[in-house]
């Protein structure tokens, strides 16, 4: 059965800290991995990764994929209280249009 | 930036009643989806829709569920006879192309359905 596992389940840090969120997957015919940020409502798209070793970067957020070890990390540097959210990892696999989601990591950034 | 819009934001209904959840996908997107998230659980796939027909559905999407694109802009999810376990946040999403093209989904803000 295809699965996506995220760790840690939750994390509390202080403003200015750097955090690393993990996502591992076992998906048949992997095609891409996506990161979303969910604050109360809609998951908002952050990154899509298809190739190993190529870092995607957007401001203080960056992400990289390792297709050999079947995982991805999402890094957030110099965290701010506005980074507090659930971060979701999702994977496309096989000849399908559906995304398989992990349970998410709840990040709380304290002032 | 274009966005997916959903209405209503919150719907309360009695068990056995029919509900229709409405969505307006991003205008140039071709693929439409419904996902749901039961409180404290994962986001789960329900159904994908392309070219006016269902392209894929999950085991959750049984005969009580149906989807429709009644005009050029709206995309609806109908639950014919709601059950308590249908209580969840329902997200509509759209993408420019399908998953086989690694096209990211863009989600609406969701409709929180509460069945009493």
Interface residues (C-beta under 8 A of the other chain):
Chain A: X31 X32 X34 X36 X41 X42 X43 X44 X45 X48 X50 X88 X90 X92 X95 X96 X97 X98 X99 X100 X101 X102 X103 X104
Chain B: X4 X31 X33 X35 X41 X42 X43 X44 X45 X48 X50 X55 X56 X58 X91 X98 X99 X100 X102 X104 X105 X106 X107 X108 X109 X110
